[in-house]
Amino acid sequence: MLLLTFAKRHREIYGPIDSVDPELAAFLRTQPLAGNVRELENMVQRMLFGKTCGATLELADWLAVQSADDRPGDYEDPLGDAAQTLWEAISQRRLTFAQALRQIEKKVIEAALQAGGRTRREIAMRLRTSERTLYHKIRAHQLSERSSPQKINARQAVP
């Protein structure tokens, strides 16, 4: 099935998906799919992005993405909101552009560490960066990996 193929293509970013729930497969067979294969892959990526647990794509994952698509007026743009807030801080001369970017980078890394992962590699993959880069940024921002709920395996450390 194409859904599983697309999920496996993106496993390094979103984590492993081993199967497609038969209920989802049966549902999709009854639905006309608008768009092309690229749009289907985009839908799978959005399902993976929103998936919080499990290694199976389920009907609930599909419906969650569909319901978000059906609410154009409720569309949230968190990056746009963050950019606007930063611009306001910069324009009021509370921060320089470089300071703002550095603080955002630190906050993102802190959030990734708090969200956890068993290894630094896992966290780096979610951030779509290398372990080495993550290691250096943790040190540059003087962050503690111990602040994450799960301890990071010391053997995963990159010198």
C-alpha positions in Angstrom: 0.0 0.0 0.0 1.3 3.5 -0.9 0.6 4.8 2.6 3.1 2.4 4.2 5.6 3.1 1.4 5.5 6.8 2.1 5.6 6.3 5.9 8.7 4.1 5.5 10.3 6.8 3.3 10.0 9.3 6.1 10.8 7.0 9.1 14.1 8.8 9.9 12.3 12.0 10.5 9.0 10.8 12.1 9.9 7.4 13.4 9.0 3.9 12.3 5.6 2.9 11.0 5.2 -0.8 10.6 1.7 -1.2 9.4 -1.6 0.4 8.2 -4.7 -0.4 10.2 -7.1 -2.5 8.2 -9.9 -0.1 9.2 -8.0 2.8 7.5 -7.3 0.7 4.4 -11.0 -0.2 4.1 -12.0 3.4 4.6 -9.7 4.7 1.9 -10.9 2.2 -0.6 -14.4 3.7 -0.3 -13.3 7.3 -0.6 -12.5 9.2 -3.7 -9.0 10.7 -3.3 -8.6 14.1 -4.7 -5.2 15.1 -6.0 -2.2 13.2 -7.1 0.4 10.8 -5.5 2.5 13.7 -4.2 -0.5 15.1 -2.4 -1.1 11.6 -0.9 2.5 11.5 0.3 2.0 15.0 1.8 -1.1 13.7 3.7 0.9 10.8 5.1 3.6 13.2 6.3 1.0 15.3 8.0 -0.4 12.1 9.6 3.1 11.2 10.8 3.8 14.7 12.1 0.7 14.6 14.3 1.1 11.0 15.4 2.1 10.8 19.1 2.4 7.1 19.7 2.3 3.7 18.0 3.8 2.2 14.9 0.5 1.8 12.9 -1.2 4.4 10.8 -4.8 4.5 11.9 -8.1 5.9 10.7 -8.0 8.4 13.6 -4.7 9.8 12.2 -6.3 10.3 8.7 -9.4 11.9 10.2 -7.4 14.2 12.4 -5.6 15.5 9.3 -8.8 15.8 7.3 -10.6 17.7 10.0 -7.7 20.2 10.2 -7.9 20.7 6.5 -11.6 21.4 6.7 -11.1 24.3 9.0 -9.4 27.0 6.9 -10.6 29.8 9.2 -9.0 28.1 12.2 -5.6 27.8 10.5 -2.8 28.6 13.0 0.6 29.8 11.9 2.7 29.3 15.0 5.9 30.2 13.1 4.3 33.4 11.8 3.1 34.3 15.3 6.6 33.7 16.7 8.2 35.7 13.9 5.8 38.6 14.6 6.5 38.5 18.4 10.3 38.5 17.6 9.9 41.4 15.2 8.1 43.4 17.9 10.9 42.7 20.4 13.6 43.6 17.9 11.8 46.7 16.7 11.4 47.9 20.3 15.2 47.5 20.6 15.0 45.0 23.3 16.9 42.4 21.2 19.2 42.4 18.2 18.3 40.1 15.4 21.2 37.7 16.3 20.1 37.6 19.9 16.6 36.8 18.9 17.7 33.9 16.7 20.0 32.6 19.4 17.2 32.6 22.0 14.8 30.8 19.6 17.5 28.2 18.9 18.0 27.6 22.6 14.2 27.4 23.3 13.8 24.8 20.5 16.6 22.7 21.8 15.3 22.9 25.3 11.9 21.8 24.1 13.4 18.9 22.1 15.3 17.7 25.2 12.2 18.0 27.4 10.1 16.1 24.8 12.8 13.4 25.2 14.1 10.5 23.4 16.2 7.6 24.6 19.3 8.8 22.8 20.9 11.9 21.5 20.6 10.4 18.0 16.8 10.2 18.4 16.6 13.8 19.4 18.9 14.9 16.6 16.8 13.0 14.1 13.6 14.8 15.3 15.4 18.1 15.0 16.7 17.0 11.5 20.3 17.8 12.4 23.4 15.7 13.2 24.2 14.4 16.7 27.4 16.4 16.5 25.6 19.6 15.8 23.1 18.9 18.6 26.0 18.2 21.0 27.7 21.4 20.2 24.5 23.5 20.5 23.7 21.9 23.8 27.2 23.0 25.1 27.0 26.4 23.4 23.7 27.2 25.2 24.9 25.6 28.4 21.9 23.3 28.5 21.7 20.1 30.6 20.6 17.0 28.9 19.6 15.7 32.3 16.6 18.1 32.2 14.9 15.7 29.8 12.6 13.2 31.4 14.7 10.3 30.1 18.4 10.1 30.5 20.4 10.1 27.4 22.7 7.2 27.0 26.3 8.4 27.6 27.6 6.1 24.8 25.6 8.1 22.3 27.7 11.2 23.2 29.7 12.7 20.3 33.0 14.2 21.5 
